[in-house]
């Protein structure tokens, strides 16, 4: 990896060379991404014979507006990217950014220009198909899939076989880039279904494509993002929607995380407890069997694993715990719900390692008095030696007894 710093360049949002002054686009379309009932991103795409022009806005969680031009090779792979990103709430130095990437068979050269100047980085591609990744920019995801499928067809890759790629991150500071490009893979599953895996996506994304390799829809149900994406035949009004996103962000005093982190503190007699956990919103979604799939281990919250600390020897359900910090996981089934206590801490919520499980115990399943929008963990004392752990979200309430030993 090579990094250099050049003098600053002027930035003007929305005036990158369009490269499309001649023929009109072959197609105009868009993408809409939702998390439950809430819109997370919208994108308008103009497709030409050898390039794409995208205007996109998302709130993930900061509002970011992007104007991006992508020039393609004959095989559908990316050769040049020019992206301008405006983040209204960012510090002045990084509010306006321009990211330019040139990709060859052997390397990718990325330059990032902001208020501090122009920074340049080069990384080896190892001859692999290389695509930029922006979490909520689905025009890029469509390109990712189409280029991989085209390469797979050219090499007669069989269904259910991975087509491997590399990816870089336009939104990431160079100081946080990995030493080598991250890996990804596209797996055609037959007919119209394609699976997407990569290092920055915890889980498997599922896309539906047509015979021209256009992405018709995308589901993040099996990933940490949980978004549902639909293709729009009419490009959305990105400017108006972006203005609305920005106004909401300003009214709230800044960006609000999609799933906020919270810390519960409680006491039962001489024992003190803390629970550090993510609090996702229901957002009108079906939770059990959908957001929380049956027969899988759930992180019991969002983002990083849920951490539970006790200052005393206790019995949580049927599990004996010494003073210390643990992680809590749940395994819901159609006929029962199990609480899992694990001795590993500090991991992401998709990284449950059963080798470190201390034990499992059943949870009593009831319903709260009214639906709970934000996932909530509570600890309530009954007396000086006992209490209850409660997990509530939507229409479910799961509980386990806590007994001091």
SULBELMO-V394967 format. One record per pair of residues at least 24 apart in sequence whose C-alpha atoms are under 8 Angstrom apart, sorted by the first residue. I is the first residue (numbers start at 1). J is the second residue. Records with the same first field share a line. If there is no record, write none. Layout:
I=J  J
This chain:
1=121  122  123  124  179  180
2=120  121  122  123
3=119  120  121  122
4=119  120  121
5=117  118  119  120
6=117  118  119  120
7=117  118
8=113  114  115  116  117  118
9=113  114  117  118
11=96  97  98  114
12=96
13=67  84  85  86  96
14=67  84
16=67  82  84
18=53  69
20=48
24=48
25=49
28=233  234  235
29=231  232  233  234  235
30=139  231  232  233  234  235  236
31=138  139  229  230  231  232  235  236
32=229  230  231  232
33=136  227  228  229  230
34=227  228  229
35=226  227  228  283
36=227  228  282  283  284  285
37=283  284  285
38=283
40=136
41=136  137
42=236  238  241
43=137  138  139  235  236  238
44=235  236  237  238
45=139  235
50=74
54=139
55=238
56=137  238
57=238  241  242
58=136  137  242
59=245
60=136  257  258
61=255  256  257  258
62=87  89  249  254  255  256
63=87  88  89  242  245  246  249  255
64=88
65=242
75=147  150  151
76=143  146  147  150
77=129  130  131  143  147
78=103  130  131
79=103  104
88=246
89=254  255
99=170
103=130
105=129
121=174
123=180  181
124=180  181
125=166  181
128=164  165  166
129=164  165  166
130=165  166  167  168
131=165  166  167  168
132=167  168  169  170
133=167  168  169  170
134=169  170  171
142=214  215
145=186  194  196  213
146=213  214
148=186
149=186  188  213
159=187  188  189  190
160=187  188  189  190
161=187  188
162=186  187  188
163=187
202=350
203=350
221=290  291
224=303  350
226=291
259=302  303
264=377  378
266=379  380
267=381
268=380  381  382  383  384  385  386  387
269=381  383  384  385
270=312  384
271=310  311  312  404
272=310  311  312
273=308  309  310  311
274=308  309  310
275=306  307  308  309  377
276=306  307  308
277=301  302  304  305  306  307
278=302  303  304  306
279=374  375  376
280=374  375
281=373  374  375
282=372  373  374  375  393  394
283=373
287=394
292=332
293=332
294=331  332  333  334
295=331  332  333
296=331  332
297=329  330  331  332  352
298=329  330  331  332  349  350
299=328  329  330  349  350  352
300=328  329  330
301=375
302=349
303=348  349
304=346  347  348  349  350
305=329  345  346  347  348  349  350
306=349
307=345  346
312=404  405
313=404  405
314=402  403  404  405
315=401  402  403  404  405
316=400  401  402  403
317=361  362  363  400  401  402
318=360  361
319=358  359  360  361
336=362  363  365
337=362  363  364  365  398
338=362  363
339=363
362=400
363=398  399  400
364=398  399  400
365=396  397  398  399
366=396  397  398
367=395  396  397
368=392  395  396  397
370=395
371=395
